[in-house]
Amino acid sequence: MIAILAPGQGAQTPGMLSPWLELPGVAEQVELFSDTAKLDLRRLGTTADADEIKDTTVTQPLIVALSLIAAGQLGLETTHSTFLAAGHSVGEVAAAAIAGVLSTADAVALAAHRGAAMAAACALAPSGMTALLGGDPDEVVAAIEAVGLTAANRNGAGQIVAAGAQDGLTKLAANPPAGVRVRPLPVAGAFHTDFMTSAQRPLAEFTHDLTLNDPTHLLLSNYDGTALATASLVISNLIGQLTRSVRWDLCQATIAHLGVNAAIELAPAGALAGLAKRELPEVKVVALKTPSDLPAALALLDNYGAVSQGEHTPDFQVVVTPAKGVFTRHDDLHEGQQVARGARIGTITTNRDAHPVIAPSAGELAEWLKHDGDIVAAGLPVARLQSEA
């Protein structure tokens, strides 16, 4: 199986749209996307400078538009290939369109409304984000929470992003965890925290009139790395994710556990491809940055995305731990057994408490990923559930 990855905010660069406009049909696609976003995406993607395109109201629809243009050049809407889609933050909107949940035009419009709503939320109170590079992940998260901040992005490969009030970010920068490099990010506010609560209602209202379909390909959630099976789940996830942490580490864990052997990061590519190369060394990766990368991406799709006619794509969900501690499987639960939604499949024991590990959906216990007595971090996959689509 092949994974199609859609990047998030921060991937943009001045002029990134220019080489794609040389391809047949792209200019017309950009014109349509500009109309739906109510922005001049052609100008923004060709001649606007770095300061202008880092504005959240511009960045989000511009990135989603370019990702979907690149996906169109791969023929993902008409291909018989099987793939899973995953996007980082606003990249989830592009991934939802690629998986067939909504049209590409609606996806760009949704990204524009998302960016505008988040920008308005940023204006309500001063906040920001800081990247922490290196160190023990649990110690880094503990240090973030100790100063009242949120671990807003857990990207894997030693990258965690703290977000919240400016005074907390100042304290964290003054006293970072041992061996950790601190890098403030040039963003408007604390994305993926409670600072974005006011953005959820306008985004939800915009989705009411959208035409939606259940995913036709596996679509992973940033919330916990599990697959989203219905359109309603996808939309509620996109709205809820404004205030929840991006768990890209769990998305990569799911990709690994599903046996994905190739991945393409859509334009504007680079960041997710780099993370995949470090975290998933067995996976062949192509960063689709410009049209010159299309031959390599198409070859990867041909080699690793083939599916025979009539083959069913299984839906997977990864069950993750609610806390750090010692994992114990539930008695008499074995691989191959059916598990009900909400069933207890195991327990995490800490020094003070015992936390149940709950199945988020019904399905067959396809694989245990952890053994009795394993010490696990919070949010770590411990089992994989499967149900045939």
N, C-alpha and C positions, 0 to 999 in steps of 0.2 A: 504494500500500500504506500501511497505517496501523500504527504501533507502539504497543503497550500496555506502559507502563513501571510497574514496581512499586518503591516507595521502600524504603529501608533504615533502619537504626537511626539515630535522631536526628530522624526526621520526626514523632515522636509529640508530641501536645499534650494536656493535661488536657481531658477531656470530649469527645474527638473522636468517640466512638461515639454520643453522645446523639442527634444529628439523624437518624442512620440507623435508630435503633430505632423511629422513627415510621412507617417503611415496612412494608407487609405482609410477613410472613414472616421479617423480619430477627431479631426476638426469638428465634424458634425456631432460627434459624441460629446465633445467638450461644450459645444453650444447648447446642447440639451441639458447637460449637467449644470451649466451656468444659469439657465432659466429656472431650474428646479431649486437651486441654492440661492438664487437672487444675488449672485456675485459674478464678477467677470473673472472666471477661473482661468481663461486663456491668458489674460494679462498677469494675473497673480502667479501663474505657473511658468511664466516666461521672462518678464521684465521686472517684476516686483523684487525689492531687496529683502535681505534676511529679516530685518526688523518688521517689515510689513507682514510677511508670511508666518511669523511666529505668534501673531495675534490669534488667540484661540478661535475666534469666530471665522477666521480665514483658514487656519491650519487644518482643522478637522475635515471640512468638506473637500479641501484640496487634496489631502492625503487619500481619503476614501475614493475620490474620483480617479486619481492616478492608479490606485490599486486595482480598481475595476476595469480601467482601460487596459492595464497589463493582463488581467485575467481574461479579458475578451480576446486578446491576441493569442492566448493559449487555447482558445476554443472551449473553455470550461463549461459554457452554457449548453453546448451541443455535443460534447465529447461523451463517449461511452465508458470513459475511464472511471475507476472508483478512487476516491480520495477523501481525506478528512480536511476540514477547514478550521482554522483557529486564527484569531486576531488579538492583538495586544491593545487593550483599552479601546479607543475609537476604531481600531482595526477590527473589533468584533462586529461592527456595522457592515464593513465590507465582507467579512467572512459569512455573515448571515445571508447577504445577497448571493454570494458564490454558492452557498449551500441550498439556494432556491427558496429562501423564506420570503424575500421581498425583491422587487425589481431594482435594477441598478439605479434608475432615476430616483426612486423612493429612498434608496440607501443614501444617496448624496444629499437629498433634502433632509433626511433624518440627521445626518452628520452636521448639517448646517444649523438645524434647530438645537442639536446637542451642544455645539460649540457656543452658540449665542446664549443658551441657558446657563452654561457653566461660566461664561464670562460675566454674566450678570451676578451670579453667585459669588464670584471672586471679588466683585466690587463692594460686597456687603461688609467684609471684615478683612484686615490684612492677614495674609497667610502665604505659605510657600512650600517648597519641596527641596530636599537635599539628598543626593546620592551618597550611599556609603559602600565603599568598595573593599572587599576582603573581610577577614575575621570569621569567627564562628557565627553562623546564622542565628542560633538561639541567643547568643550573647548580644548580638547586634540588635535583635528585636527587643530584648529586655532593656537595653540602653535607650532605645527609641521610646518605649512605653514609659520608662522611668521619668522622662521629662514631659510627659503628657502628649506625645506625638503618636502618629499611626504609621505602621509599616505599610505604606500605600501600594508599593510595588515590590513583589518578591520575584525577581527575574531569574534566579539560579546563577551559577557561575560566579558566586560571590558578590552579586549586585542586589542591594536592597535600597529602596527609596523611602525616606522618612518624609512625612507631611504633617502640617498643622500650623499652629500659631507661630509668629515670628520669634517670640521670646523663647519658645522651646527649641526652635532651630538654632538660635544663638547659643543656648546652653549646650546643645549637642555638639556644635562645632568647637566649642571651647573645651569640651571634655569627651572626645570620642572614645569608643572601645579600643582596646589595645590592638595595634596592627591594622587599623582601619583608616583609609583615606576618605576625607569628606569633601564633597564637591557640590556647592549650591547650584541649583538648576534654574535657568532663566524662564520660569513659567509664571503665570498670572496669579496662581493660588494653589491651595491644597486639594488637588484632584483626588478622587477616590477616598474621601473622608467625609465626616458629617458637615464640613463646610459647604458641600455640594447639595445638601438636602433641598434647598429651595429650587434647584434645577430639575428635580424629578417630576414635579407636577406638570410644568409646561411640556416636558418631553412626553410624558404619558398622554397628555391631551392631543399632541400631534399624532400619536400612533393610532388613535381611535378610528380614523378614516382610511388607514392603509389597507391594501389588499395583501393578505398574508397566506402563506402555505407552510405546511410542516416541512422540515428539512428533508431534502432528497439525498443528502450526503451527511456523513458524521460531522457534527458541529460541536466543538468543545467550548466549555464555559470558562471564562477567566476566574470565576468565583471559586471553583474547586477542581477544575480540570476534567469534569465529567461531560458526557454527551447530552445534548439537549434534544429531546425527541419531538416536541411539538412547537408550533408557532407561538402559542401563548406563553410557553416557558421561555422561548427566546426573547420575546418582547419584555416580559417581566424581569428577565435577567439583565437586559440592556438598561432598563430603568434603574433597577436596584444596584447595578454595578457602579453607578455614579458615586455612591457613598461606600462601596466595599473595596477591599484591597484587590489588586490585580495579582493573581497567583499564576504567573507564567511558569514558575517552577513546577506547578502541578500539571499544567498543560503539557510541558515537556516530559514529565513522568508518564502521563497517559500515552503520549506518542511513543515513548520507549516501550511501554508494556504492551501496546498493541502490535508491536513488531514492525512499525513503519520503517522502511529502509531508504526513503528518499524524501527530500523536502525542497520546495521552491518558495522563497520569500518574494512576494510581489513588490513592485516599485511603490514608493521609494525605498529600495531594499538596502540592507546592510546590518542593522542592529540585531534582528532576530536570527539572521543567518549566522552571525558571529556567535551568538549564544548557543545555537544548535551545534555548531562545530566544536564548541568546548564541552557542552553537556551531553551531546549525542554523537560521539566520535564514529560510531558505526554507520551513521546515516549520511548518505550522499546529499550534499546541499548545493543549490544554485541560488545566488542572489540576483534577481532579475532587476537590475538597476536601469538599464537602457535597452532599446531594441536590439543592440548588438548581442545581448545575452539571450535572446529568444531561441536561437538554435540549440543551445545547451539545455535550456529549460524544456523545450519541446521534446528533445531526445530523452530527458529524464522522465517526462510524462509518458512517453511511448514505452519506455523500458520497465517502469515501475507502477504505472497506473492502469494496466490492462485488466479488463474483467470480461469474462465470458457472458454471452447473452443469457439473460434470465437469472444470473447469479444474484443472490440476496446479500445485501450489506448488513452485517450485524450491528446492533446498537450496543455500545459499551458504556458502563459507568464505573468510575473508580470510587471506592469507599475510602474516605480519609479519616484520620484521627482527629478528635476534638481537642486534644491536649497532649502535652509532652509527658511521657511516662513509660511504663512497661506494658507491652501488649500481650493479651491472652485471647485466644480464639474461643468462641462459644462452644460449649460441649456438644458433641455429636453432630457438628456441622461440617460437611465434607464437600470437596469440589464435585460439581455435577448436581448438587441438590438445588431445589427451587427455594428462593428466599422472598418473603413477602415484604412489601414496602413498609418501612418503619420497624422491621424486625431487628433485634439485637444480634449482631454477628460476632461481637467481641467486647472486650473491656480494656480501658487504659487505667492503670493503677498508678497513682502518684503517692507521695509521702503522706498526704492527708485525705485524698478522695479516690473514688472509683468512678470513671466516666464511661457510659455505654458508647459503643461504636455502632451506629445505626445505618441500615441500608436506606439510601435515598430513594430507591425505586425497587419494584419487583423484578426478579430475573433469576437466571441460573448463576450460582457461584462458579464462575469459570476458572478462577485461579486465586489461591492465597499468595499474597506478595510479602507477607511477614510471618514469622514463626512465633510460637509461644515463648515468652521471655525476652523477645527483642525490645530494646530500648528505642523508642521512636519519638520524633519531634512532632509538634502540632502541625496538622495539615498534611501528614505523610500518607501516601496510599498504602493500604494494608490488604485490600482485596479488589478483585475485578468481577463485576456482574455483567452478564450478557443476555440479551433477548433478541431473537431474530426479527428483523423489520418486516 
